[in-house]
């Protein structure tokens, strides 16, 4: 299963290399591509590929819902005894997919890739490294370091994953939460074959926050701890000021500056705390509305099936 957004150049290469690599190992497969509202020629390319190869099927979403949403809706439609997730830009290499598949055949519920190296900019490598380590330290479940969505999962495991009620889905976190026999496979992440990365720095930050707020209440505890610490410091400072006042050591005009700094500091802290609460409340608000993860506008295959938005709610069953 492959989520894709504006991958017109990469999709034919992905199809060709997957067919060659999996065919060479005698692996039967279906390529399911989820087009996440692409604005280039990706959909037309998928139609051509699907028309030439009955093993190719695609879901055209009604708009751009996001990477994790595209993965989630794809898992709902995936078929087979094992289900793989990989990116369309060929940074996840078909040869490594075979390694994950062999580990699944050996009995793993999930075989997931762990990136030893990345052929990306220094800033992105640093951002990924920081994200995984902060999440691993703060998350309530053990989420593997440097492990993305690239994996092969048993069909029974996918069924359990699909049954989870969350609509705001951080897939690799849910995968770790389910447990079972999960095995790591070290791989070297390749360079993007064509085009520009679709994950901007802002999107990476959003993904990091989604993972953090979905699997940890540490920000709430940290806000409480900081508030308690500041209260203690304020009490100690008040005692110190009174002592200075009694001894005549308090500088002239120091009171105004101290009050101003205290107001600005506490005001900023309150806004930060309200922002943290807002992140959690926002997720509750979005969950209780009960909307589907995404809306499938069209199923592309050799026998095209148009799906109406009203029917998509059955995907959540």
Order of alpha helices (4+ residues) and beta strands (2+ residues): beta-alpha-beta-alpha-beta-alpha-beta-alpha-beta-alpha-beta-alpha-alpha-beta-alpha-alpha-alpha-beta
